[in-house]
């Protein structure tokens, strides 16, 4: 029994290895900010407002289409409730495509 009391203590576990950071690629722009001119952002405040309004309307139409799909999927509305928001979204996407070509 005396041998059991004199057991050697267990060695401490080795610390977990710390992963090395990922190597940076040449030409990476993550560290430095990109000026607005390089992003293709318009300098004219009026044009910025137009783009912002286009983005808001697009997001609203997407949300409306998703909501109508959820309502129809949950059987809280008829299947044809999906059609008007989808047609409006499709028409607006075509309009945005034409506007993008005109802006370019």
C-alpha contacts under 8 A as a table, 3 or more apart, distances in Angstrom:
res1	aa1	res2	aa2	distance
1	X	4	X	5.31
1	X	5	X	6.82
2	X	5	X	5.30
2	X	6	X	6.60
3	X	6	X	5.22
3	X	7	X	6.80
4	X	7	X	5.66
24	X	28	X	6.98
25	X	28	X	5.63
28	X	31	X	7.37
29	X	32	X	5.53
29	X	33	X	7.15
29	X	34	X	7.43
30	X	33	X	7.37
34	X	38	X	6.48
34	X	39	X	7.12
35	X	38	X	5.57
35	X	39	X	6.89
36	X	39	X	5.25
36	X	40	X	6.73
36	X	41	X	5.64
37	X	40	X	5.63
37	X	41	X	6.12
37	X	42	X	7.64
37	X	43	X	7.69
38	X	41	X	7.61
41	X	48	X	7.92
42	X	45	X	7.59
42	X	47	X	6.51
42	X	48	X	6.27
43	X	47	X	7.80
43	X	48	X	7.62
44	X	47	X	5.37
44	X	48	X	6.43
45	X	48	X	4.96
45	X	49	X	6.32
46	X	49	X	5.14
46	X	50	X	6.38
47	X	50	X	5.00
47	X	51	X	6.23
48	X	51	X	5.13
48	X	52	X	6.08
49	X	52	X	4.98
49	X	53	X	6.10
50	X	53	X	5.12
50	X	54	X	6.20
51	X	54	X	5.03
51	X	55	X	6.17
52	X	55	X	5.08
52	X	56	X	6.20
53	X	56	X	5.09
53	X	57	X	6.21
54	X	57	X	5.29
54	X	58	X	6.14
54	X	96	X	7.95
55	X	58	X	5.09
55	X	59	X	6.19
56	X	59	X	5.21
56	X	60	X	6.16
57	X	60	X	5.01
57	X	61	X	6.16
58	X	61	X	5.20
58	X	62	X	6.19
58	X	89	X	7.46
58	X	92	X	7.48
58	X	93	X	7.97
59	X	62	X	5.07
59	X	63	X	6.09
60	X	63	X	5.09
60	X	64	X	6.08
61	X	64	X	4.97
61	X	65	X	6.10
61	X	85	X	6.78
61	X	88	X	7.34
61	X	89	X	5.70
62	X	65	X	5.12
62	X	66	X	6.17
62	X	89	X	6.85
63	X	66	X	5.10
63	X	67	X	6.03
64	X	67	X	5.08
64	X	68	X	6.12
64	X	85	X	6.33
65	X	68	X	5.21
65	X	69	X	6.16
65	X	82	X	6.69
65	X	85	X	5.15
65	X	86	X	5.85
65	X	89	X	7.59
66	X	69	X	5.05
66	X	70	X	6.17
67	X	70	X	5.08
67	X	71	X	6.17
68	X	71	X	5.06
68	X	72	X	6.11
68	X	81	X	6.26
68	X	82	X	5.31
68	X	85	X	7.51
69	X	72	X	5.14
69	X	73	X	5.91
69	X	81	X	7.91
69	X	82	X	5.74
70	X	73	X	4.96
70	X	74	X	6.03
71	X	74	X	5.21
71	X	75	X	6.29
71	X	76	X	5.19
71	X	77	X	5.58
72	X	75	X	5.07
72	X	76	X	5.92
72	X	77	X	4.87
72	X	78	X	5.71
72	X	79	X	5.30
72	X	81	X	6.89
72	X	82	X	7.08
73	X	76	X	7.58
73	X	79	X	7.89
74	X	77	X	7.68
75	X	78	X	6.81
77	X	81	X	6.64
78	X	81	X	5.73
79	X	82	X	6.17
80	X	83	X	5.43
81	X	84	X	6.68
81	X	85	X	7.91
82	X	85	X	6.10
82	X	86	X	6.24
83	X	86	X	5.20
83	X	87	X	6.08
84	X	87	X	5.15
84	X	88	X	6.15
85	X	88	X	5.04
85	X	89	X	6.05
86	X	89	X	5.06
86	X	90	X	6.08
87	X	90	X	5.09
87	X	91	X	6.06
88	X	91	X	5.13
88	X	92	X	6.06
89	X	92	X	5.10
89	X	93	X	6.10
90	X	93	X	5.13
90	X	94	X	6.33
91	X	94	X	5.15
91	X	95	X	6.23
92	X	95	X	4.86
92	X	96	X	6.07
93	X	96	X	5.01
93	X	97	X	6.16
94	X	97	X	5.05
94	X	98	X	6.37
95	X	98	X	5.18
95	X	99	X	6.18
96	X	99	X	4.91
96	X	100	X	6.01
97	X	100	X	5.11
97	X	101	X	6.34
98	X	101	X	5.16
98	X	102	X	6.23
99	X	102	X	4.97
99	X	103	X	6.08
100	X	103	X	5.06
100	X	104	X	6.17
101	X	104	X	5.26
